[in-house]
Amino acid sequence: LTYRSTGRVTSSKCRSMASICVPSINGGMLTRPSLTAAPSRSTASLRTATTSPERQAYNRAVGLQHRRAHKYRGPGARASSQSETVTTIPRHEALAAFARPHTVLGTIVSVSSVTVMAWQYGGVLELYSVVAAALQAAKAIVSSVLMNVAIVGINQVYDKKLDRVNKPYLPLASGALSSDTALSVVAVCTACSLILGVLSGSSALLWALVLSLLLGIVYSVDYPGLRWKRSPILAASCVLIVRAVIVQLGFFAHALGRGLLDFHFPLNLWFAICFMTVYGIVIALFKDLPDVDGDSKQNVRTLSVRLGPPFVFKLCLALLFTAYASAVVLNFLYSSTMGSYAVGFVHLVVITSLTVASKRVDLESSASLYDFYMLIWKAFYLEYILLPFCTFAY
């Protein structure tokens, strides 16, 4: 059973008795050729066709598109169940989806957490005024968010064909945002981020921004020697270097007012680097699980394509269990405060919750895998909230 895209849905097409059309996520429509091929069939005969295997498959395909549009809350077309019309997506919603909000929130939480850790370690609030420290923190957060938007924007520009299959709800793939607009947003965000980095007077912040941008470029841009996302090892390296190393070191040093490596590493910073290294690998591997179909068609040989979703899913769970089990043990054995015991218990609750949720994941369903991927991101946010409370005895 095949479907073809016939452009935007028009009222004349939707009123036609010879075809059944349903608005799709990207503003097109799906038609069932088997109905249009027999114009002589009566309305009664069309109704009896609803029980045919072809019609059942058609209904499942349409239902999946509508569930994805609702589940991912993307900027795709929203169709009414009673009137088959397409709602125009406001520009601000398309831009918000283009920024990939879950990554923006992850950047805000991680930079804020590392900043608080640095304040605790260096007694920053005792040496400087609260206003001065808050201003430096604001520069770090705003510049990192702008750079985050630029990096995910570059990825969407070069993944446009892939996203039409894997993520049709994204603004570029759905047509809600043009490539020219996307490139303009990327350019403005990159320029503003680097300008803030220069104006901050912090070499550590500027290095963190520049290195993140370079890794984002080599990960996504489709030029000879680049497009590292084609290699599972190189793709995972890009993600974990940014999330596990650059964020911890660059923003920690910036909050201290030091150079990139011009400080003594406290134990909780080492713990953050090691934990987020494992977490970065998990995110890098798991994000490809819902996209296996599109990656296979575009010959992007991710680990999920090479070894299959079941293997990668189990590998990610094993890595998460290792990271959280280590956190529980360290917080109980080397804690210096009662708060550390509480943090260890929270880690135990988190990994138990992730394990239970993993039992309900349907590995054949992209939507189910994406839901669990978002749950991993929520645990990621929580971990950065917990990190400032991880105090280990020397």
Summary of the structure (lengths in Angstrom):
residues: 394
radius of gyration: 24.2
end to end distance: 65.3
largest distance: 85.0
contacts: 1282
relative contact order: 0.09
helix: 72%
strand: 2%
